[in-house]
Amino acid sequence: MRVASNAGATGPLVPLHTGFAAGEEVLYWDFGAQPSSVEPVWILQRSGDSGPEPIDHPPIVDSLPGDDSYSPFRALFTIEVTSAYDGEQLTSLAAIEDAIDMGLVAEPVPTGTFVSWPIVPADFTLERRDAEPMTSRPLFGKGHRARYLPLSEPAPFERSVSSSTAYELRPQDQLAVLDEAAREEDLNADGDQIDSNVIFDLSGMPTGLWSPVELTVASDYTFGTYRSDSELFATDEMGAVTPVPDTFIARSESEDTLYRPLFATEPEGEP
């Protein structure tokens, strides 16, 4: 129940939502507000004839949803087992430390990479377009069994994941932004409640983490009229950015960061 309350996603099928970027419709998953910190995950492996080989042991983390230190972003560390290792299950950081003292494993080694692995309830699956839903995979966390969704391949390590801007539009006479799932309405009359008029700014390298900026638009705004940040803001020859006249009335920034990975290619598995 604690994981379900803090995972930030609805389930058991985590649905794809629609938004816009560069004038085109895009798909994304919504895991709600999440931090930008990168926390460790430890992977056990053994030395083989052709190099390191993974062993049949779940990854290990030291924070779960609801912990202050929890993050879906994980810095990868490898731990090589020794000849004394005989299938012991290391279910926590304390167990890793004990195994090092007992000579079962070597000290963790950083890989210089990080991944996006949100932890979710065991029955959660991830919707994918034109493919079967992705099922979660096992891990150990703080002595408990848990599950995670492997949303990314390893990328060069960052201490803190950078966020890009996501513009959320709210008509002046309404209290909520144009997001069908949040409002439980069919705003574009297409028979579902998965669409939003969020506009993702792709000028940087998307990491799945977004800083939301709420733009107040006119009361008679029609869903989907604006689909690109270039329709809202203009950049002059000196690089100065100014609002396009008559597009929005006011803007408001949030301190939260939203974890909304874009669906572009099929997520890969564990390293």
C-alpha positions in Angstrom: 0.0 0.0 0.0 2.8 2.4 0.7 4.4 1.8 -2.7 1.1 2.2 -4.4 0.5 5.5 -2.5 3.8 7.0 -3.5 4.6 5.5 -6.9 3.0 8.5 -8.6 1.3 6.4 -11.3 -2.1 4.9 -11.7 -2.5 1.2 -12.4 -2.6 -1.7 -12.6 -2.0 -0.7 -16.3 0.1 2.5 -16.4 -1.5 4.2 -19.4 0.0 6.2 -22.3 -1.2 9.8 -22.4 -1.0 12.2 -25.3 0.5 15.7 -25.4 2.3 17.8 -27.9 5.9 18.7 -28.9 7.2 20.6 -31.9 3.7 20.7 -33.3 3.2 16.9 -33.2 1.3 14.6 -30.9 3.5 12.7 -28.5 2.9 9.9 -26.0 4.1 9.8 -22.4 3.6 8.0 -19.2 2.8 10.0 -16.1 4.5 9.1 -12.8 3.6 12.4 -11.0 6.0 14.6 -9.1 9.4 13.0 -8.5 12.8 14.3 -7.4 15.8 14.8 -9.7 18.3 13.1 -7.4 20.1 10.0 -8.6 20.3 7.2 -6.0 22.3 4.0 -6.1 21.3 0.5 -7.4 23.7 -2.5 -7.0 23.9 -5.3 -9.5 25.6 -8.6 -8.7 27.8 -10.2 -11.3 30.6 -12.7 -11.6 33.8 -12.8 -13.7 33.5 -15.1 -16.7 35.8 -16.1 -19.5 34.6 -13.3 -21.7 34.2 -10.7 -19.0 31.6 -9.9 -16.3 28.4 -12.0 -16.4 25.2 -11.2 -14.6 23.9 -13.7 -12.0 20.4 -14.7 -11.1 19.9 -12.1 -8.3 17.6 -9.0 -8.4 19.1 -5.5 -8.2 19.3 -4.0 -4.7 18.3 -0.5 -3.7 18.2 1.3 -0.4 15.1 3.5 -0.8 11.5 2.8 -1.8 8.6 5.1 -2.7 7.6 7.0 0.4 11.3 7.4 1.6 12.8 10.9 1.5 15.7 9.5 -0.5 13.6 7.7 -3.1 14.1 8.5 -6.7 13.2 6.7 -10.0 16.7 7.5 -11.2 19.5 5.1 -10.2 23.3 5.2 -10.4 24.5 1.7 -11.4 27.1 0.0 -9.3 28.3 -3.6 -10.0 29.4 -6.0 -7.3 31.5 -9.0 -8.2 30.8 -12.2 -6.2 33.7 -14.3 -5.1 34.2 -18.1 -5.2 32.8 -18.2 -1.6 29.4 -16.9 -2.8 26.8 -19.7 -2.9 23.6 -18.1 -4.0 23.0 -16.0 -0.9 20.2 -13.4 -1.3 21.4 -9.8 -0.5 18.3 -7.9 0.2 19.6 -4.6 1.6 22.6 -2.3 1.8 23.4 -3.8 5.3 23.4 -7.3 3.7 25.8 -6.1 1.1 28.1 -4.7 3.8 27.9 -8.0 5.7 28.7 -10.0 2.5 31.7 -7.8 1.9 32.9 -8.5 5.5 32.3 -12.3 5.0 34.3 -12.3 1.7 31.3 -13.3 -0.4 31.5 -10.2 -2.6 33.9 -7.5 -3.6 33.4 -3.8 -3.0 30.9 -2.1 -5.3 32.3 -0.4 -8.4 30.5 2.5 -10.1 29.8 2.1 -13.8 29.5 5.8 -14.5 26.0 5.4 -15.7 22.4 5.8 -14.5 19.0 4.4 -15.4 15.3 5.3 -15.0 13.8 2.5 -13.0 10.6 3.6 -11.1 9.4 1.2 -8.4 5.8 0.2 -8.7 3.3 -2.2 -7.1 3.7 -5.8 -8.1 0.7 -6.0 -10.4 1.5 -2.8 -12.4 2.3 -3.1 -16.1 3.3 -0.4 -18.6 1.2 0.3 -21.7 3.1 0.3 -25.0 1.8 1.2 -28.4 1.5 -1.9 -30.7 3.2 -4.2 -28.2 2.2 -6.2 -25.1 2.4 -4.2 -21.8 5.7 -4.3 -20.1 5.7 -6.3 -16.9 7.7 -5.2 -13.8 10.8 -6.9 -12.7 11.9 -8.0 -9.2 14.4 -6.1 -7.0 15.3 -6.0 -3.3 14.9 -2.8 -1.2 15.6 -2.4 2.5 15.0 -6.1 3.1 11.8 -6.2 1.1 10.9 -7.7 -2.3 9.7 -5.0 -4.7 9.2 -4.5 -8.4 10.4 -1.9 -11.0 9.9 -0.9 -14.6 13.1 -0.7 -16.7 12.3 2.5 -18.6 15.7 3.4 -20.0 19.1 2.1 -21.1 22.1 3.2 -19.1 23.2 6.8 -19.7 26.3 8.8 -18.6 26.0 9.5 -14.8 24.6 12.7 -13.5 24.4 13.7 -9.8 21.0 15.3 -10.5 18.9 14.7 -13.6 18.2 17.9 -15.5 14.6 18.9 -16.3 13.1 20.5 -19.4 10.0 22.7 -19.5 6.5 21.4 -20.0 3.8 24.1 -20.6 0.4 23.3 -19.2 -2.5 25.4 -20.5 -5.4 26.5 -18.3 -8.4 28.5 -19.6 -8.9 31.7 -17.7 -12.3 30.8 -16.3 -11.3 27.3 -15.2 -9.5 25.9 -12.2 -7.6 23.0 -13.8 -5.2 22.7 -16.7 -6.3 20.9 -19.9 -5.5 17.4 -18.8 -8.3 14.8 -19.3 -6.9 12.3 -16.8 -6.7 14.9 -14.0 -10.1 16.4 -14.8 -11.8 13.1 -15.6 -13.3 14.6 -18.7 -13.2 14.0 -22.5 -12.0 17.5 -23.6 -11.5 16.7 -27.3 -14.6 14.5 -27.7 -12.7 11.4 -28.9 -14.2 9.0 -26.5 -11.3 8.6 -24.0 -9.7 10.4 -21.1 -5.9 10.1 -21.9 -5.3 13.4 -23.7 -3.7 16.6 -22.5 -2.7 19.9 -24.0 0.7 19.9 -22.3 3.4 21.1 -24.6 6.9 19.7 -24.1 9.9 21.8 -24.9 12.3 19.6 -26.7 15.1 22.2 -27.2 17.2 20.3 -24.6 17.9 16.6 -24.2 14.7 15.0 -22.7 15.3 13.0 -19.6 11.7 12.3 -18.7 11.8 15.0 -16.0 9.8 18.2 -16.6 9.4 21.5 -14.8 5.8 22.5 -15.3 4.9 26.0 -16.3 1.2 26.9 -16.2 0.0 29.3 -18.9 -3.4 31.0 -18.5 -5.0 31.2 -21.9 -8.3 32.9 -23.0 -11.6 31.4 -21.8 -12.6 30.5 -25.3 -9.4 28.6 -26.0 -10.0 25.4 -28.0 -8.2 22.2 -27.0 -5.2 21.5 -29.2 -4.9 25.0 -30.8 -1.3 25.4 -29.5 0.9 22.4 -30.0 4.5 23.9 -29.9 6.5 26.1 -27.6 7.4 28.1 -30.7 3.8 29.1 -31.1 3.9 30.6 -27.6 7.4 32.1 -27.5 9.6 33.8 -30.0 13.4 33.9 -30.0 15.2 36.9 -31.6 18.7 37.0 -33.2 20.3 37.7 -29.8 18.7 34.7 -28.2 16.1 36.7 -26.2 12.9 34.8 -25.6 9.6 36.8 -25.5 5.9 35.7 -25.4 4.1 35.8 -28.7 1.4 38.5 -28.4 -2.2 37.3 -27.6 -1.3 33.7 -27.0 -1.5 33.5 -23.2 -2.5 35.9 -20.4 -0.2 34.9 -17.5 2.4 32.3 -16.5 3.1 30.5 -13.2 6.0 28.2 -12.4 5.9 25.2 -10.0 8.7 24.0 -7.7 7.7 20.4 -8.5 9.3 18.3 -11.2 7.1 15.9 -13.1 8.4 12.5 -14.2 6.7 12.0 -17.6 9.0 9.8 -19.8 8.1 10.2 -23.5 7.3 7.0 -25.5 9.6 7.0 -28.5 11.4 3.6 -28.7 10.8 0.5 -26.8 12.5 0.6 -23.3 15.4 -1.8 -22.9 16.0 -4.2 -20.1 18.6 -4.5 -17.5 22.3 -4.0 -18.3 
